[in-house]
Amino acid sequence: MTPGLLALALALSCLPEQEDRLVFHGDTGAGKGKRVVLLAGDEEYRSEEALPQLAKILAFRHGFTCTVLFSLDGDGTINPERQDYQPGLDELKEADLCILMLRFRKWPDHQMVHFADYLSRGRPLIGIRTSTHAFAGLQGRFERFNWDSKEWPGGFGRQYLGETWVSHWGAHGSQATRSRAIRNHSILRDVGEVFVTTDVYEAHPPGDATALLLGEVVDGMSEPGAPAIGSKQDVLGHVRPLNEPAMPIAWIREPTPGQRVFTTTMGSATDLLDADLRRLLVNATYWACRIPVVENGNADLVGNYQPSPFGFGKFRKGLRPADLR
């Protein structure tokens, strides 16, 4: 497809439906007929930029119909620092898959109930980066979802994705992550070595999880071939090994029988510049939706993708969902 026709297809496929969300309709591909809802809501890693791009790849390269929901201010602008307003969660009633990139959300009960109902039906999940600590400050009936819950140890993150927030294993903002595959799985089909600038999280998934990738802590953030860091000195002056054993950075599990869950601790907007990470997420979508993973699945970027660097307070002010079409 020529650049002009691609631009026209994008425009026609994103005609306004509701101004508080983005909808991309897939026409052809193995995912046709499947509905994916993507939840963008974190303060640091630019999920509001990453998930629209992932949705475009899934829709225009693979046929999925994708709806992206955002944390919004009352004026309709995207504000990832507002943790208590995520309109459109009723879209989960018809979803075949939920992809989330959330951090410390505290949605009101009338929004939270849609997410809880989705989980209760045993529907599949893909959790990205800070989704291990997706919720904080919830009160009452959904308090158990909080990342530090005692009722559900580790909250939603630990109970469903397989981990809650623990620590930065590498040095945040100065040490990158390089992947190392440790088993064969369809999700890893045609996925090479992933190199991303988000650091490795400490993660200890439960025994029912199957780790797919380990993350090597890499010296610096610009050279994929840079040496792995051997050890780290903590705030108490204790030296600990970093890469032996290395932390898992992608794994799968079934928290309830038949419920497919894929989790990765990688995934800032800038991380999506890595083609192997994009293919990993595409393959995980196929697997979660019980579609056979295709060979050399197209994970090319759609449109002009220039993501903002991660960091608190660095989101693009005044953006509306329509601006990300």
Rosetta blueprint (number, residue, H / E / L):
1 M L
2 T L
3 P H
4 G H
5 L H
6 L H
7 A H
8 L H
9 A H
10 L H
11 A H
12 L H
13 S H
14 C L
15 L L
16 P L
17 E L
18 Q L
19 E L
20 D L
21 R E
22 L E
23 V E
24 F E
25 H L
26 G L
27 D L
28 T L
29 G L
30 A L
31 G L
32 K L
33 G L
34 K L
35 R E
36 V E
37 V E
38 L E
39 L E
40 A E
41 G E
42 D L
43 E L
44 E L
45 Y L
46 R L
47 S H
48 E H
49 E H
50 A H
51 L H
52 P H
53 Q H
54 L H
55 A H
56 K H
57 I H
58 L H
59 A H
60 F H
61 R H
62 H H
63 G L
64 F L
65 T E
66 C E
67 T E
68 V E
69 L E
70 F E
71 S L
72 L E
73 D L
74 G L
75 D L
76 G L
77 T L
78 I E
79 N L
80 P L
81 E L
82 R L
83 Q L
84 D L
85 Y L
86 Q L
87 P L
88 G L
89 L H
90 D H
91 E H
92 L H
93 K H
94 E H
95 A L
96 D L
97 L E
98 C E
99 I E
100 L E
101 M E
102 L E
103 R L
104 F L
105 R E
106 K L
107 W L
108 P L
109 D H
110 H H
111 Q H
112 M H
113 V H
114 H H
115 F H
116 A H
117 D H
118 Y H
119 L H
120 S H
121 R L
122 G L
123 R L
124 P L
125 L E
126 I E
127 G E
128 I E
129 R H
130 T H
131 S H
132 T H
133 H H
134 A L
135 F E
136 A L
137 G L
138 L L
139 Q L
140 G H
141 R H
142 F H
143 E H
144 R H
145 F H
146 N L
147 W L
148 D L
149 S L
150 K L
151 E L
152 W L
153 P L
154 G L
155 G H
156 F H
157 G H
158 R H
159 Q H
160 Y H
161 L H
162 G L
163 E L
164 T L
165 W L
166 V L
167 S E
168 H E
169 W L
170 G L
171 A L
172 H L
173 G L
174 S L
175 Q E
176 A E
177 T E
178 R E
179 S E
180 R E
181 A E
182 I L
183 R L
184 N L
185 H L
186 S H
187 I H
188 L H
189 R L
190 D L
191 V L
192 G L
193 E L
194 V L
195 F E
196 V E
197 T L
198 T L
199 D L
200 V L
201 Y E
202 E E
203 A L
204 H L
205 P L
206 P L
207 G L
208 D L
209 A L
210 T E
211 A E
212 L E
213 L E
214 L E
215 G E
216 E E
217 V E
218 V E
219 D E
220 G E
221 M L
222 S L
223 E L
224 P L
225 G L
226 A L
227 P L
228 A E
229 I L
230 G L
231 S E
232 K E
233 Q E
234 D L
235 V L
236 L L
237 G L
238 H L
239 V E
240 R E
241 P E
242 L L
243 N L
244 E L
245 P L
246 A L
247 M E
248 P E
249 I E
250 A E
251 W E
252 I E
253 R E
254 E L
255 P L
256 T L
257 P L
258 G L
259 Q L
260 R L
261 V E
262 F E
263 T E
264 T E
265 T L
266 M L
267 G L
268 S L
269 A L
270 T H
271 D H
272 L H
273 L H
274 D L
275 A H
276 D H
277 L H
278 R H
279 R H
280 L H
281 L H
282 V H
283 N H
284 A H
285 T H
286 Y H
287 W H
288 A H
289 C L
290 R L
291 I L
292 P L
293 V L
294 V L
295 E L
296 N L
297 G L
298 N L
299 A L
300 D L
301 L L
302 V L
303 G L
304 N L
305 Y L
306 Q L
307 P L
308 S L
309 P L
310 F L
311 G L
312 F L
313 G L
314 K L
315 F L
316 R L
317 K L
318 G L
319 L L
320 R L
321 P H
322 A H
323 D H
324 L H
325 R L
